[in-house]
Amino acid sequence: MRKLLLLLFLFANPALAQDIVKPESVGLSSARLERIDGLIESHVEEKKIAGAVVLIARHGKIAYFKPFGLADIGRPMQRDTLFRIASMTKPLVSVAVLQLYEQGKLLLSDPVAKYIPEFSHPKVIEMLPQGSDPPFKLVPAKRDITIKDLLTHTAGLPYGFDAEWFPGDRLYQEMYSLYQDAGISSGLYETPGTIGDMVKRLAKLPLARQPGEAFEYGMAADVLGDVVEIVSGMRLDKYMQKNIFDPLKMKDTHFFIPDSERARLSAVWSTDWHGKLEKVSDGVHHEGKYEFSPSYPYKGPKTFFSGGCGAISTAEDYFRFAQMLLNNGELDGVRILSRKTVELMTATNQIGDLYATTLHDKGWKFGLGVAIQADRSHYVDSGDVGAFEWAGIFSTRFSVDPKEQKITIFLSQTTPFSHHFELWDRLMVMSFASIAD
């Protein structure tokens, strides 16, 4: 009977193919890690979230890996549940660009217009005083945008939905109108055409900032996805599968879900964080000027491979990707990037005096595709100077602490995104407080 129960447990949790070790064997405290159970369970019980998966690893070994709550109505969360990781796609695509950089096929200093001519001679919006008609003028960019500008989000390419998050910012309202008129997609809903089609339209629009002068999080990684296609001669999903997902044995990471795996995908849940929790139905939904669809991974034309937010993955798959970076570009004897390139990506401030404040306080800088903690004298602390991380808009996050050789992954599917910030901060405190060596 005990053997039968064990087999049933393993069948329900196939992600246990990756061994889970006793926390003390990697310098973590079991008792302290168990505090996380109460944190996540209380959020499920209070109907702030429907469910989540949390994974914590150290020294290359998973020490804590637990599912909580529901993935869908009547379906418990599992370790191998699939998640829309949204902007956690950006570090994946950044690695693809850096592979091409290592092969001598592009330079970080290259103008983007070298590969996408529509970006030649860009113009920049300059807002005029309130009440002016027209409300802005266009001025020439001081220089071309570069591949590095795309990797560091200093190319002046915001998301259109910034207009919803910053309703008093006239610049974002103008950019939203321009994006709407040009049919610019965030990739968070079913989108016809290809990423190349959309990027060409984006390239003809003015920039929101002068290149290199502001950290402006947004559409840059979608342009990078197009660059990968042009330089490699491969469709983005095919390139990622061959050069990143397959070598790292990320067997559950896709741009669109195979029909056979759709039942493993978590639903998206809408929450007011005060007990009102509802499953979001298929199709496009609007939260003001923010537009999204839970069904984009399995409905629609499936031709738009968004480099900014298109990937679907699991906690274990993303652990393998994060561990590769922590191992300086190698995992299980397979090298994805050189140690020096990983240093350039994850351990080098690439934005000078600017700060990466999209998710964090001042004190966070940006490398090539990830935010990097520069000091701990602020309120969004990930445990060590040099920790690097990023997140996705459906409430997914990962954080890597090179000093402590520790990885923390939190995956949920909850909207609005901003509600989970405090939960993530508490989880990070519990994660680094579990270190016991």
Beta strands, then each sheet from edge to edge (+ up, - down):
strand 1: 51-58
strand 2: 61-72
strand 3: 75-76
strand 4: 83-84
strand 5: 123-127
strand 6: 136-140
strand 7: 269-271
strand 8: 277-279
strand 9: 285-287
strand 10: 290-292
strand 11: 312-313
strand 12: 330-331
strand 13: 334-335
strand 14: 364-366
strand 15: 371-373
strand 16: 388-392
strand 17: 396-401
strand 18: 406-411
strand 19: 414-415
sheet 1: 3+ 2- 1+ 18- 17+ 16- 15+ 14-
sheet 2: 4+ 11-
sheet 3: 5+ 6-
sheet 4: 8+ 7- 19-
sheet 5: 9+ 10-
sheet 6: 12+ 13-
end
